[in-house]
Amino acid sequence: MAAEASAPFIHPAALCESSAIGGGTRVWAFAHVLPGAQIGAGCNICDGVFIENDVLVGDRVTVKCGVQLWDGITVEDDVFIGPNATFTNDPFPRSRRPPPAFSRTVLRRGASIGANATILPGIEIGAGAMVGAGSVVTRSVPPNAIVSGNPAGIVGYADQAAPDAPEAPAAENEAVAPLGVGAAALYRLRRVADLRGDLAVSEFEDELPFPPVRMYSIFNVPTRDVRGQSAHLRCRQFLIAMHGTCRLLLDDGSHRRSLWLDRPDTGIYVPPMIWTSLSNFSADCVLLVLNSHRYDAADYIRAYGTFLELSAPPA
């Protein structure tokens, strides 16, 4: 950390008008930093970068060549921004007619933006998320999600190459299988099949992890939309894809797993203090959710940073 404790380095060919530059930060040739910008310690601001006034950059951030950070952009610690990534701050720009206030765009801690990606205004790139090169990001990106394409969609999650299918437990008599994320588990419902059709059934008191007191279903979700993005303090959940498919992310703060829900005879038990995110809904998806408690807004944790703080083991 000695480098970060030292004075910042400003290349002689850079124009750095801000005095709020952290120790150990390097501002290279032909970069231009306006007076109101704030840049943290240990950053690397490469050649040809432009940083406007109302911009906040955290510590250990890398901004590669050809990037412009406009008013209204916040970049948290440990973010990587690839060459020629493009940021915008006005959804309806007109020449010499600025809006009353520019849209706020936030890149959360540890996010990575690939080369030539375009980030539309007013969205949030979640902590640890990765944006593929050349992608056009039109909606906020969940924590740890990997997105690519135009418009960008979720193609995976960091630290996991591909989502697992929610396969039934291997042993014929094994009705429950742990998923390796907290106490989350896969439940195989009893299935009865004959010429008239198939039936999946469970007795709440005997075969499910809790007796439900509330249910709801999610359907008609646009395929690029993301649901969930929260954890519960007390409420337990049980998820079944009654029709179609969707992707579920489970995260206990230390372990993460992404899997497909695509079987009406398979349920996923989600205990309290597990962060969930639902994405990649098929057009015909109908997701049934059973809850152990009635709706209580105070039971939700909706900020991923807060969830990580609450789920961290005691020091």
Steps between C-alpha positions, in 0.01 A plus 500: 500500500803728497420614146151609600643700792726695262406809303306450177693493173379741232663457159641826360274464195183455714269787595387434857302795640372315808684505833294203631728224372590217738847380584661257260258584219656537155355734237662436167566703184218696334252422777285798604348517851270794572519694832195346670593135443606284796730201445604260775830334584690246292309566175635474146358762262637413158580707191222706346248469785261791567339540844236770549420695820218306668686168498604295802760225450589267788827327586698260279293575191642437152373718215653395168568719198228691318237506778290804593337521843226764483319693773283272715723191500616327819764228480553303821820327612680235292307560178658426160390702195630369169625706205249718317209405726229763451289656775198726451316728741208646304227268362371769259800716406461823302777737399548779756186394692627316810244341734432652845698212650704226336404137553699319767694193393672285764763231454509299821809358665701251294298530178673463162399671174633346179656687210262703281198429722230768512329579831170689474425771758339457840580134559702305754764237428493271803793403718726245331301508176671463161391670177621330183698686236282691254181450702226762520368513856148643514393379846659469843718191543465284815801435725744241360306459175681459168318681219567529128329583173285782365294553704709331767351199677620272776710213368649379827630600839853572615685199642266259321552418134149370427175450691408155623177327410300434818536126464311276740707335774694204369371235738147387429405531866680832556233770509725788607846605376708790636612762249818616675368851572409534865210267580344535153385165362333332206179308573362232273121497515314174471398447140218278376468435127238311301320529166293789627806714572755565775445620854753642749399511866638571849345510844589836656533373855705190417696555179577872466747691720228727646120540493426786255282792605527700176544427131544699185589430139721686254416489129498712183850627586686666211794272423766764582350603834648392832284424803583439863836659582437480873536285809271445800577534868237245613287383210570163337407435136431202277520551121351278228505568126149381416551572130788624285845586632689764692839534661553529876808638675562401863765685702574466873777760501774237473368248245303558184308269268293561188254242372210459260148440626314300238312213670157515669596204719811670646505776761781713639499582871644845579559566871544847653819696426545362149522762225289402198474633148271369223573557132476354148126432522356314205190664354281220640659483846270474802692498828318404821641637828390375843589710807523415868388851608256764391636791299709738710702772327732522803602136451668573164867581447507675163858635486767242425761692697278493809444126450875437490547698820224308681613160373869546580624275782583683824858621529 
